[in-house]
């Protein structure tokens, strides 16, 4: 298992796409902080990169890598190895590689220019990376067709990054006469990107940017238990999709 993980990590870190992703993250990150006179403004600029670009690259690259590694996976399955170890090794290899790329590209400037908020954005970015790697594993194992699998990954990213916020705004508009603020706290758990946005904005103390529900989110997620629950939900977004994909992989006829 360790050999497979090591092979996947070395293979991905040598990939030109991952190298370009790391360099672009570094350019945007250092530029965001260098051009702004206030680190908080730089963090807000980085917020869009972390919440949109990082999930997109993670889910697309992972999906394509899994499909391109189909023959390698079939070779491993033909060996006396448990399928659980094969699938877990691929997941760990992809996750470690993409998290490393994120930390090198965006994590260093975040920790250099900021303290608490920088740490939060670095940790949240790592979790988001692994979340969308797990979602990519699920979307790629469901369909044998590469184009369909990539299409599903793009649709899932669009839903979490853009459509989910639209649905939340629609609910707020339709039920504006009712006290649904507390319900919105539960609904936010249905999107890992929304959870991440809340955690980062609360560290910046700009909860007003989240609308009139900002005070509710601050009261809940601003507490110690709220942070524990939020991070637990993000971890569940990693575990649940991966376990579902693992179950399908173990029973699938390759």
Order of alpha helices (4+ residues) and beta strands (2+ residues): alpha-alpha-alpha-alpha-alpha-alpha-alpha-alpha-alpha-alpha-alpha-alpha-alpha-alpha
